[in-house]
Amino acid sequence: MPYFTRLILFLFCLMVLVESRKPKRKRWTGQVEMPKPSHLYKKNLDVTKIRKGKPQQLLRVDEHDFSMRPAFGGPAIPVGVDVQVESLDSISEVDMDFTMTLYLRHYWKDERLAFSSASNKSMTFDGRLVKKIWVPDVFFVHSKRSFTHDTTTDNIMLRVFPDGHVLYSMRITVTAMCNMDFSHFPLDSQTCSLELESYAYTDEDLMLYWKNGDESLKTDEKISLSQFLIQKFHTTSRLAFYSSTGWYNRLYINFTLRRHIFFFLLQTYFPATLMVMLSWVSFWIDRRAVPARVSLGITTVLTMSTIITGVNASMPRVSYVKAVDIYLWVSFVFVFLSVLEYAAVNYLTTVQERKERKLPEKFPCMCGMLHSKTMMLDGSYSESEANSLAGYPRSHILTEEERQDKIVVHLGLSGEANAARKKGLLKGQMGFRIFQNTHAIDKYSRLIFPASYIFFNLIYWSVFS
């Protein structure tokens, strides 16, 4: 190809390339195109993804050694404490302990946590920062079980102020020992205490104190217990000495509880009193009704044993006598004595009947004289006497002269029987039988047993209440 031809072809290609890069003109259609929104074509910038450099740390935790207490080597650091009792969950007499849920707050100053800020009056953190700084090692003395609540996260709060003052708060449930005295149970009142103390630091390194005195302890007004009435909450403090480690500051949360008596009146005292009164019914039952009186006595004795066993089953096995034990065992003695009373009546009745059976053997002819003299003294014949005379032959009936000769013997042997018979004729045949079947011991027991039990109740309730 000649040189001139190649030059023309090159210029043609160059012109085509220039024309392709020029913007194309649009034809006029009579319509005006509106500009499209820019957010459809251009994405907004995400400000959170823009790196601004490392933020300034207000708390320089990594620059200090928090394994040592504040002002290490100097005077003791004061740590104020206040408590808000949320609930008093339970009191156990068997285990001799109580369970309490509370908010425990500590106040101290640590200059290592001070920061300068014009906008922040304080900074609040959760439990993650607590593991990096120094906090007081307060524990509960005589605690059996305790834990910090962790739902939905650890119930721990840390608030730091610019001058270095720190507020450390946590929500805790603790079960602690309570030395109870049951000598007046259930008419007793108990005083328990929750004790707080530093585990490692003596009073030379850490000084625990109630931040606002008696106002440092606050309680919820809705706190109530089923068996106890909360009478008083108060705070105290003192030093505790350990021979191997030294002196420590110890804080006390004291509260006094008084037991509600109405439950025990319904469940213990009233049933025991009714059983004692039920045992007295046997004094009005015929002494010859052996099954009735024996079954009544055994039933009351077994019921009292059941009441005593039920009360002691829910109590600790203490080595001293409780007030309820005195009442129940005295009631048991009264019930048991009513059984022994019938045993004595039955025995004396048997002995008396044996003596009466031996009298006809010594005086075989006194039967006719007894009935005849009775009729002569009364002046009339009763139906029972007529029937009794009908059973004797005429040879056994004494004549008028024999009656006069033996009237002294008759009066001496049957004077008591004649008096009883006259009284029975006046009151009727039924009254006569009741009078004859009532022993003198039963008559006295009807008065002695109730009077003694009432006297015991007066002394008991005056002493223990």
C-alpha atoms as one frame of an Amber mdcrd trajectory, in Angstrom:
protein
   0.000   0.000   0.000   1.453   3.346  -0.895   2.365   5.820   1.768  -0.308
   8.346   0.800  -3.084   5.811   1.199  -1.973   4.847   4.673  -1.933   8.492
   5.718  -5.489   9.028   4.598  -6.652   5.922   6.459  -4.956   7.088   9.668
  -6.615  10.518   9.490 -10.000   8.899   8.976  -9.665   6.724  12.053  -8.555
   9.694  14.073 -11.638  11.683  13.091 -13.937   8.778  14.018 -12.311   8.533
  17.419 -12.732  12.274  18.083 -16.389  12.212  17.054 -17.116   9.292  19.390
 -15.779  11.193  22.434 -17.957  14.280  21.848 -21.295  14.470  23.882 -24.311
  13.649  21.813 -27.013  16.223  21.348 -30.542  15.250  22.322 -33.437  15.914
  20.115 -36.012  18.443  21.248 -39.203  16.609  22.135 -41.018  19.467  23.813
 -40.614  17.896  27.293 -38.369  19.201  30.052 -36.455  16.579  31.992 -36.458
  17.093  35.738 -33.231  16.418  37.611 -33.273  13.096  39.447 -32.707  12.997
  43.233 -29.109  12.750  44.148 -29.686  10.136  46.945 -30.718   7.613  44.336
 -27.346   7.798  42.695 -25.036   8.847  45.525 -24.888   6.936  48.905 -24.801
   8.999  52.092 -21.695   8.695  54.200 -21.920   6.721  57.546 -20.519   9.043
  60.163 -20.020   6.209  62.712 -17.518   4.536  60.389 -15.298   7.528  60.135
 -12.204   7.069  62.284 -11.505  10.055  64.480  -8.475   8.869  66.294  -8.123
   7.378  69.803 -10.500   8.955  72.408  -9.074  10.492  75.524  -9.381   8.264
  78.633 -10.831  10.062  81.665 -10.035   7.199  84.068  -6.413   6.194  83.724
  -6.857   2.740  85.147  -3.878   1.217  83.338  -1.459   3.775  84.720  -1.839
   2.771  88.387  -1.411  -0.331  90.480  -4.789  -1.019  92.085  -3.638  -4.084
  93.969  -2.824  -1.763  96.899  -5.319   0.299  98.819  -5.512   4.090  98.366
  -2.835   6.002 100.278  -0.902   2.828 100.904   1.506   3.198 103.803  -0.383
   6.175 105.210  -3.284   6.452 107.640  -6.304   4.165 107.487  -8.686   4.867
 104.634 -12.219   5.619 105.861 -14.965   3.600 104.157 -18.541   4.651 104.846
 -21.329   2.102 104.618 -25.078   2.362 104.327 -27.650  -0.392 103.816 -31.174
  -0.530 102.478 -33.028  -3.699 103.475 -35.230  -4.831 100.613 -36.806  -7.901
 102.246 -36.492 -10.175 105.242 -37.286 -13.445 103.545 -37.462 -16.100 106.249
 -36.679 -16.959 109.864 -35.847 -20.601 110.581 -36.096 -21.842 114.168 -34.767
 -25.289 113.259 -31.590 -23.990 111.570 -31.407 -20.861 113.746 -30.775 -18.500
 110.842 -32.444 -15.778 108.786 -32.343 -14.739 105.124 -32.176 -11.091 104.091
 -31.950  -9.275 100.745 -30.300  -5.849 100.873 -28.529  -3.107  98.943 -24.996
  -2.679 100.317 -23.238   0.584  99.469 -19.641   1.691 100.148 -18.216   5.209
 100.021 -14.496   6.038  99.889 -12.007   8.287  98.096  -9.353   7.053  95.664
  -7.305   9.862  94.102  -6.067   7.501  91.424  -9.575   7.607  89.909  -9.845
  11.411  89.890 -10.421  13.067  86.526 -10.909  16.588  85.205 -14.078  17.213
  83.297 -16.255  20.275  82.918 -19.251  18.420  81.519 -19.350  15.195  83.551
 -20.285  15.514  87.218 -19.842  11.760  87.669 -19.379   8.611  85.645 -21.290
   5.373  86.227 -19.975   1.916  85.390 -21.149  -1.665  85.782 -19.401  -4.635
  87.332 -16.733  -4.951  84.634 -14.718  -2.041  85.997 -14.860  -3.386  89.556
 -12.411  -6.138  88.606  -9.799  -3.581  87.542  -9.740  -1.236  90.543  -9.444
  -1.517  94.323 -12.684  -2.033  96.295 -13.192  -2.748 100.035 -13.120  -6.449
 100.938 -16.197  -6.382 103.186 -17.730  -9.756 104.101 -20.582 -10.986 106.304
 -19.522 -12.520 109.602 -21.361 -15.753 110.593 -22.777 -16.007 107.083 -23.907
 -19.435 105.920 -24.798 -18.606 102.321 -24.687 -15.386 100.296 -24.663 -14.355
  96.649 -24.800 -11.268  94.456 -27.770 -11.187  92.101 -26.841 -11.608  88.439
 -30.166 -11.343  86.554 -30.092 -10.115  83.875 -26.552  -8.942  84.590 -24.487
  -8.551  87.743 -26.348  -6.209  90.089 -23.268  -4.051  90.713 -22.916  -0.312
  90.218 -19.804   1.857  90.425 -20.030   5.646  90.336 -16.873   7.786  90.211
 -16.783  11.546  90.875 -14.164  13.996  89.505 -12.475  14.455  92.885 -11.932
  10.687  93.272 -14.872   9.844  95.513 -16.376   6.447  94.713 -19.821   4.927
  95.318 -19.882   1.137  95.110 -23.305  -0.544  95.362 -24.430  -4.165  95.046
 -27.595  -6.204  95.649 -26.984  -9.202  97.907 -29.008 -11.998  99.493 -27.398
 -13.419 102.617 -28.338 -16.188 105.045 -26.708 -15.633 108.432 -26.745 -17.300
 111.814 -28.962 -16.002 114.610 -28.596 -17.239 118.167 -32.163 -17.690 119.388
 -33.449 -18.322 122.893 -36.608 -20.474 122.975 -37.157 -20.529 126.734 -40.304
 -18.395 126.250 -41.432 -19.956 122.961 -43.987 -19.173 121.499 -44.333 -16.071
 123.683 -40.795 -14.997 122.807 -39.024 -12.176 121.007 -35.765 -12.682 119.119
 -32.919 -10.267 118.395 -30.754 -11.055 115.366 -27.867  -9.177 113.795 -26.065
  -9.078 110.470 -22.367  -8.279 110.919 -20.068  -6.644 108.329 -16.286  -6.591
 108.549 -13.176  -6.257 106.397 -11.511  -9.600 105.825  -7.894  -8.531 105.196
  -7.475  -4.952 106.409  -7.236  -4.204 110.119  -8.328  -0.946 111.697  -4.860
   0.463 110.917  -5.501   0.172 107.167  -9.273   0.432 106.761 -11.808   2.118
 109.013 -15.398   0.987 108.475 -18.127   3.282 109.807 -21.818   3.984 109.287
 -21.947   6.876 106.855 -24.980   8.644 108.341 -25.234   7.072 111.798 -28.653
   5.569 112.507 -29.922   7.007 109.218 -27.545   4.698 107.355 -30.019   1.818
 107.698 -33.252   2.089 105.741 -35.975  -0.517 105.366 -38.863  -1.051 103.039
 -42.201  -0.312 104.689 -43.761  -3.383 103.052 -41.514  -5.838 104.885 -43.624
  -8.345 106.821 -43.293 -11.888 108.129 -45.947 -14.534 108.699 -44.926 -15.461
 112.250 -43.105 -12.345 113.452 -43.705  -8.662 113.966 -40.653  -6.523 113.183
 -40.346  -4.190 116.135 -37.061  -2.347 115.589 -34.086  -1.921 113.226 -30.938
  -0.175 114.473 -27.187  -0.040 113.852 -24.165  -0.422 116.107 -20.402  -0.732
 115.629 -17.497  -2.022 117.670 -14.020  -3.511 117.376 -13.481  -7.244 116.943
 -10.224  -8.860 118.005  -8.568 -11.930 116.510  -5.539 -13.280 118.297  -3.666
 -14.090 115.084  -4.432 -11.019 112.965  -5.427  -8.097 115.198  -8.309  -5.638
 115.579 -10.988  -5.043 112.962 -13.896  -2.632 112.658 -17.216  -4.459 112.706
 -20.648  -3.039 111.818 -23.926  -4.522 113.106 -27.436  -4.446 111.649 -29.672
  -5.354 114.583 -33.384  -6.089 114.381 -35.883  -7.319 116.970 -38.725  -9.709
 116.124 -41.738 -10.595 118.234 -43.660 -13.746 117.449 -47.378 -13.693 116.633
 -49.191 -15.795 119.264 -52.556 -16.223 117.554 -51.368 -19.096 115.344 -50.164
 -21.081 118.343 -53.346 -20.326 120.263 -55.364 -22.003 117.518 -52.981 -24.881
 116.840 -51.613 -25.706 120.296 -53.152 -24.014 123.324 -56.856 -24.322 122.465
 -56.653 -28.038 121.495 -54.683 -28.844 124.645 -57.183 -26.988 126.835 -60.128
 -28.728 125.164 -58.524 -32.137 125.726 -58.116 -31.390 129.421 -61.729 -30.263
 129.687 -62.854 -33.360 127.768 -61.103 -35.583 130.291 -63.276 -34.063 133.045
 -66.407 -35.447 131.383 -65.568 -38.861 132.813 -66.298 -37.528 136.333 -70.005
 -37.298 135.395 -70.185 -40.742 133.763 -71.464 -43.714 135.777 -68.585 -45.339
 137.569 -69.842 -48.754 136.443 -69.570 -47.745 132.742 -66.027 -49.041 132.467
 -65.699 -49.008 128.624 -66.935 -45.413 128.339 -64.633 -43.951 130.962 -61.562
 -45.964 129.955 -61.897 -45.181 126.233 -62.403 -41.479 126.980 -59.301 -41.348
 129.162 -57.092 -43.209 126.674 -58.306 -41.033 123.786 -57.437 -37.780 125.562
 -54.029 -39.108 126.590 -53.149 -40.141 123.037 -54.377 -36.807 121.639 -52.186
 -34.870 124.049 -49.209 -37.025 123.054 -49.866 -36.205 119.393 -50.017 -32.457
 120.102 -46.727 -32.558 122.016 -45.017 -34.542 119.252 -46.269 -32.169 116.544
 -44.992 -29.071 118.328 -41.545 -30.513 119.020 -41.158 -31.785 115.448 -40.892
 -28.205 114.119 -38.514 -27.023 116.825 -34.768 -27.498 117.337 -33.737 -30.100
 119.869 -32.716 -27.704 122.622 -31.636 -28.953 126.030 -33.827 -26.606 128.055
 -37.560 -26.433 128.717 -39.674 -24.117 126.576 -42.799 -22.297 127.708 -45.008
 -24.355 125.417 -43.510 -27.536 126.893 -44.567 -26.475 130.365 -48.150 -25.856
 129.252 -48.450 -29.061 127.252 -46.893 -31.327 129.848 -48.968 -29.888 132.679
 -52.057 -30.426 130.516 -50.876 -33.963 129.853 -50.528 -34.557 133.603 -54.104
 -33.352 134.178 -55.394 -35.743 131.513 -53.343 -38.598 132.911 -54.555 -37.897
 136.446 -58.162 -38.145 135.273 -57.396 -41.675 134.080 -55.765 -42.523 137.400
 -58.765 -41.032 139.193 -61.095 -43.535 137.572 -58.661 -46.331 138.360 -58.871
 -45.344 142.030 -62.685 -45.103 141.892 -62.981 -48.500 140.249 -60.667 -50.109
 142.775 -62.441 -48.635 145.802 -65.818 -49.633 144.367 -64.642 -53.217 143.960
 -63.370 -53.322 147.544 -66.665 -51.907 148.852 -68.707 -54.493 146.941 -66.619
 -57.297 148.379 -67.306 -56.064 151.897 -71.032 -55.857 151.200 -71.061 -59.432
 149.937 -69.518 -60.679 153.180 -72.197 -59.069 155.413 -75.023 -61.595 154.670
 -72.653 -64.395 155.603 -72.129 -62.930 159.084 -75.809 -61.973 159.604 -77.976
 -64.435 157.653 -81.300 -63.300 159.175 -80.888 -59.569 158.727 -82.547 -59.488
 155.297 -86.074 -59.705 156.566 -85.380 -57.424 159.479 -83.868 -54.831 157.167
 -86.916 -54.605 154.956 -89.415 -54.761 157.751 -87.729 -52.094 159.780 -87.472
 -49.878 156.742 -91.179 -50.178 156.152 -91.946 -49.481 159.763 -89.782 -46.360
 159.828 -91.163 -45.039 156.590 -94.753 -45.740 157.513 -95.608 -46.947 153.984
 -94.701 -49.771 151.668 -93.045 -48.956 148.375 -93.473 -51.128 145.326 -89.835
 -52.227 145.358 -90.117 -53.186 149.038 -93.282 -55.128 148.418 -91.589 -57.047
 145.656 -88.578 -57.720 147.853 -90.812 -59.050 150.632 -92.662 -61.243 148.210
 -89.514 -63.221 147.601 -89.061 -64.204 151.282 -91.010 -67.019 152.987 -93.053
 -66.165 156.029 -90.631 -67.993 158.235 -87.988 -65.385 157.418 -90.238 -62.442
 158.351 -89.684 -61.404 161.914 -92.500 -60.894 164.366 -93.205 -57.631 166.198
 -91.350 -58.770 169.309 -88.266 -59.835 167.306 -88.260 -56.474 165.555 -88.226
 -54.688 168.904 -85.420 -56.925 170.163 -83.166 -56.367 167.146 -83.921 -52.755
 166.279 -80.556 -51.615 167.631 -78.672 -54.021 165.373 -80.784 -52.975 162.407
 -80.130 -49.255 162.895 -76.414 -49.848 163.381 -75.984 -51.859 160.196 -78.379
 -50.133 157.827 -78.417 -46.514 158.966 -76.580 -45.338 155.881 -78.764 -47.441
 153.596 -81.953 -46.032 155.168 -80.757 -42.455 154.667 -79.942 -43.118 151.040
 -83.260 -44.860 150.507 -85.238 -41.956 152.011 -83.432 -39.495 149.774 -84.082
 -41.693 146.769 -87.777 -41.854 147.521 -87.973 -38.075 147.560 -86.033 -37.531
 144.322 -87.345 -40.509 142.429 -85.969 -43.844 141.452 -83.609 -42.447 138.770
 -82.007 -39.936 141.114 -81.532 -42.745 143.613 -79.571 -44.817 141.128 -77.322
 -41.895 140.067 -76.606 -41.075 143.693 -75.723 -44.663 144.485 -73.406 -44.985
 141.415 -71.407 -41.782 142.118 -68.284 -42.177 144.200 -67.050 -39.538 146.625
 -63.797 -39.176 144.658 -65.778 -38.190 141.561 -67.607 -35.507 143.553 -64.399
 -33.910 144.746 -62.711 -34.269 141.340 -65.464 -32.227 139.680 -64.299 -29.222
 141.692 -60.602 -29.846 142.313 -59.516 -30.519 138.701 -61.106 -27.393 137.089
 -60.034 -25.133 139.945 -56.432 -26.380 139.776 -56.238 -25.985 136.001 -57.633
 -22.453 136.100 -55.108 -21.532 138.788 -52.292 -22.946 136.646 -53.420 -20.886
 133.621 -53.470 -17.701 135.664 -49.894 -18.245 136.815 -48.689 -19.349 133.359
 -50.033 -16.398 131.372 -48.997 -13.872 134.011 -45.404 -15.138 133.965 -44.771
 -15.681 130.245 -46.850 -12.919 128.729
